[in-house]
Amino acid sequence: MRWRLRVLSLSLIAVGIGWIYLSNYVRLGRSPFDYAWSVTLTNLGGGLFIGLLIDAVAGFYLRPFFRALDRLGANQPLGPQERQAAAIRAMRFPERASVLLVGISVGMILVHRLVSLRGEFFAILLAEERRAVLLSSMTRDLVVALLLALLLFTFSQRLLKPGVAACGLQELPDERRFPLGLRQALVVLAMGLFNITLFISAPENAPAARLIWIYLPPVILTATVAYLMATDTGRDLDAIAGRLRMLAAGVRPDLFKRFAVTEQDEIGELVASINTMQNRVERELWEFERDMAAARSIQTEMLPHAWSLPPGWQLTARLFPAHEVGGDFYDLIDLGGGRYGVAVGDAAGKGLPAALLMASTVSLIRSHAPFHQRPGDLLAAVNRMLCRSLPPMTFVTAAYAIVDTATGEIRVASAGHLPPVVGGRELPIISALPLGVEPGVVYEEQVCTVSPGEAVVLYSDGLIEGADPTSPLRSAQWIEALRGPLTDGESLAQQVLQPLIPQVQQGTLQDDVTLLVLIAPQPYSLAIRSQEGAEVQAAEQAARYAREHGFAARADDVASAVGEACLNAISHGNRFRDDLPVRITLSAGPDWLEATVADGGDIFTPPESPPDLAVQMDSDEPIRGWGFHLIRSMADSVSVESLPAGKQIRMRFRRHADV
Amino acid sequence: MFDVQLRKMHDSLVLDLAGSLGREGGEKILRVVEGLPQLPERLLLNFGGVESMNTAGLGGVLWAVRKLNKAQKQVFAYGLSDHFRKVFHVMGLTQYIAVVEDEPAALR
């Protein structure tokens, strides 16, 4: 860069001297060889002096800048003060070097004329005949100096710009600037002076071909300067406009990257202002994102993540907010006695306002649910509370169900929400106004039963409306797919949500999506062969099932009862026929475990009392007939039921045995 | 699978029982008792290794007990879990089998 500056200085001087000689030749008909050697030497020496002086000044003045570039090039650390000092020097140099060039040139023009005219200078100025030529020559020299200064400014600024940018200055030092308007004024001034020169000194009847040699160089030079100034400014403005467009569009890449201030003018000021604005935007954005992340965390924490349901019941819930925070929610509330409140809702709007609304609604539902045995009553209570506090045009849609896991009974009410799906069928529910619209709304409730292996599905409208028009979610297909028997809520949720996964991953969801799946347990079934000893396997399975489903205290009773029932089925029901299996089912509720053992035999009337052991002990007959008595002693209730092809013994066990 | 091991302790015979006591197990116990050349004064049934039992298996046990009771011999049972004690109680076995805590208690 140092050498480029040197070449630039000397080139400009050479251009200037060349033009002066050309001008003299065209105007006065003096060829470069017509001058006395002393004049030529003075001209060349003066030009060389100016060039070398500028070069020396550049070397001295820009020393911190070159040092900084060397260190940056060597990947050495550079402190902010050093960077600033270096950048400021390099930014000021074009202006200062140009002023210096003009100043020295003016001085040399005067000295040159005074020396070359040997005391006749003032006399010529007074004499009308030669005054025009002298003034035109001096004006021409001044034009040359001005143009060279503008060229020096423009090219040195371009030359130094990458280095200044590397220094990474982000603010403009608060001091005098070299405005763009002044530069343009200087260009116009140079051209104006040139016209005056031409007007004064143009020989009468000079052919146009000669005049063009005078016109052409300054026209080309001024046009070059004007063009470079305009394009440099335009390029800077384009870059700034691009950054502003990115900021406006919310494009994150490069958002926090700053422009370097490279000019001490309006552009530099603009860049510094943009940087200040970006700093502010960055801080605001950081604070906003921090707050939103905290809000999301709070919102996420508000939703239940772990729950304790009666054995076999499965709950799977998914919520994908379209924004950092959303208005959708789901909840599961343990109402005691095996009853659970299940809610899904959608607060109107998006983002933070919807999230706040969602939070208050969840809190209200959660706090009021234990006091309402009917879902319609709960929605009415929440509606009353929301109507008192919500501003107009703000509402929440919600579906609330109370599920009795002991009986499978479901009571559902809806406040402007989509109907729940139970067993693969949409409930024909009468949906009332959303919450928060009008006080005193009565929410009708629908009662149905979820059978073992069936699912209760609650969801938000984002699930349907966010899906592609060709997606199965847009048709009744997905609801049909919810028909039982179902065993895995996770897989089911994954399958239902599959069409929306690309949007979730790309963050292009238009609305929050919520899906809640509650699956009633299917009975555990087992079949054994009608062989002696197979009952042991059934008893072990029954004991394990009881332990796994919260009936550990009754596991031995269950095992003994099921084992005896199987023994009965093998020997008396199926009479050891290998082609007739004994079928066992086990199902657990919150309070009861039920076991059935079915065989192909005829129904029988169970004995009301146990055998008399004393009699059996006194006889020589095998001791038998105790199985049903043992079953009755182990289970809390026993019944024998007829089946289309056989019979079954149904045994029920309380969670806690009577003491 | 059900396994019966015999041990003689003075005038007593100890049957160490292990596995699932079903019909087959009960018959095995009965066969052991019927195969004895001389009935012991006391028969000790060690249920410590029994994993499960049903009425068919206990029927076999009772058949053996009936034989010993008729000969005025004593039968003891120990190593019973709470649940097995419950089963014994339900079937009234405790009238014919003395349930004790452990082997020394039976030998006293």
Interface residues (C-beta under 8 A of the other chain):
Chain A: E532 G533 E535 V536 A539 E540 D556 D557 A559 S560 G563 E564 L567 S571 P610 L613 A614 Q616 M617 P622 I623 R624 W626 G627 H629 L630 S633 M634
Chain B: S20 G22 R23 E24 S52 N54 T55 A56 L58 G59 L62 W63 V65 R66 N69 S81 H83 K86 V87 V90 M91 G92 L93 Q95 Y96
